[in-house]
Each structure stands twice: as C-alpha cells, then as structure tokens.
Amino acid sequence: AVGCKLKFSCSYLQLPALFQCDENVMEYNDTQKYFKYCGSASRKVHEPLLSDSGHLKVTFKSRAFA
C-alpha cells in the first residue's frame, strides 16, 4: 500500500493540567487512515485539513464525562 506516516507533537488543556505528548502518529494509505495520539480515549479526530500555508491542521473534538 502506498501512503505516508506523520509523527507529531500536541498539547491540550484539560483542567487542571496542560498535557503535552510527543508520541502521536497519523498514517494514511490507499485503504485506510490511522490515528494514535494523546487523549485518544476522550477525543475524536475531525478530518485533517491542509491549510493555505501548506501546514497540516488537525482539529480534535472533546467529549465531556460527567
């Protein structure tokens, strides 16, 4: 399969702490996409988009737990 694999860092605020993680992976190939990233148990990934500047932009949707 042809594809690419991107490792990236991310940080997010989840009171009372700021989390930062470096072991994040986004992998695309011709049949599937795969995400492994910090907070993945409580965050869903929206579609990654390329910005006008050519940078990859990934937005996350948080789920609140009562």
N, C-alpha and C positions, 0 to 999 in steps of 0.2 A: 504494500500500500504506500502511496505517496502522501506525504504530509509534513507537518512541521511540529516542533515541540518548543515551547517557550517556558522558561523559568522566570519567575518574577517575585518581587517583594511587595508586601502590602502591610498597611497598618489600618486599624479601625478602632474607634472609641466605643467601648462598652462599659458604661459606668459600673464601678468607679475606676476603671483602669483603661489604659491605652495598650492595645495588643499590637505587636509587630512580629511578623513572621517572614522568613526567607524561603521556606520550603513550599513554594507554590508552583504548580505545573499546569499548563494548559496545552493540550495536544490535539491537533486536528489531523485527520487523514481523509481519504476519499469516502469513507463509510461512516465515520463517527467522530464525535468530539468528546474530549475527556477533560475534566477539571478536578484537580486536587488542590485545595487551598485552605488556609487557616479559617476557622469558623465555619467550615462547610456543613456542620451539623445544623447550624441555625441560620445559614444564609443560602439563598438561591441565587444563581447567576442569571442575570439578564443577558441578552445577546451581546457579545463583544462587538464593538464598532471601531472602525478606523476613523480617526478624527481628520480634519482637514490638514493638520500639520504632519500627518503620517504616523502619529503615535497611536498605539493600541489603547483603547479605553474600555475598561470592563466595569460595569456597574453591578452592585450587589443589592439584593433585596433582603432585609432582615425580617425574621419572624419573632414576634414578641411571645414570651412564655409567661403565663400567669403563675 
